[in-house]
Amino acid sequence: MNQYDIIISAEAMENIDQLVDYIHSQLEDPRAARQYHDGLIDTIQKLSFYAGSVGTNEFVQAMFGLDARSVIYKKMTIIYVIRGNVVYVKRVIAGSMIH
């Protein structure tokens, strides 16, 4: 089994930061914001063990390229591609955007 290195793009980190800020500020739940952040990062880090075994989704591929894959954390979709032994996390978007 391959083990992958993980690189999170600036755009994906911005997506995470915006979500966490929304939960913290708008929903006024700093504890939930921290838990959501930690859960997203943990899910991303776990891709180092299984990223290549995740199937593809036609809608994700249409939006992000034929080599794009995705995993779900709660209501968020983590979009990534694999290049050699590196997983590049491109975006973290609301799962409702994936059809």
N, C-alpha and C positions, 0 to 999 in steps of 0.2 A: 504494500500500500504506500502510495506517495504521501509525503508530508509537504505541504505548501507553505511558502512565506506569504504573509498578508500585507498588502499596501492599501490603505484607505485614502481615496482621493480627497482633495480639499472640498470638492463639491459634496461628497458623501458626508464628510465631517460637518459641513455647514448644514446639511439636511438634519443630521442628528442634533446639532446645537439648537437649531430653530425649534425642533420638536420638544426638546428638553426645556427650552425657555418658555414655550407655550404652556407646557404642563406646570412649570414652576410659577410663572407669572399670571397667566390667564385663568388657569384652573386652581391656582393658589395651593398647590400640593407639592412642596419641595421634596418630600420623601418619595413620592411616586415618580417625580422627575428623575431623581437619582437612581431609583430602581430600574426605570425604563432605559436610562442611559447605560447602566451596567449590563442589563439584559441584552441590549443591542450589541454592545462591544463584545460580550461573551459569545453571542451567536456568531458574530463575525470571526472571532478568534478560533472558534471550533471548526470553521471552514478549512482550517489548515489540515484537518484530518480526513475530510470527506467531500471537499468541493467538487472533485472530478466525478463523483458518483451521483450527483444531482442531475435530474433530467432537465430538459429544456421546455420552454413555454413559447408558443408561436407569437403571442402578443408581446412578450418581453423581447423576443428576437426582432420583431418588427420595429420596436421602439429604440432598441439599444444595439442592434447588430446580431448577426447569425451566431456568434459565439457567446452571446449573453446568457447567463443563467440567473436563477433567483431562489432565495429561501425566504421564509416568512418568520418574523418575530412578532407575536401578537397581531396587531393590525398593520404592521409595516412590512414592506417588501424590500429585501436587500438585493440589489442588482450587482452582479460581478462577472468578470471574465477571467479566464485562466490563460496565462502565457508561460509556457514551460513549467517551472515549479513555483510560480508566483500567482496568487489570487489578487486581482485588482478590483477593489470594491468601488463601483462607479457612482452609485446613488443609493439612497434610502428613501423610499417613497411610500405613500399611503397604499395599502393593499387594494383599496377601492379603485385605484387608477389602473389596475391590471384586470383585464376581462377574461 
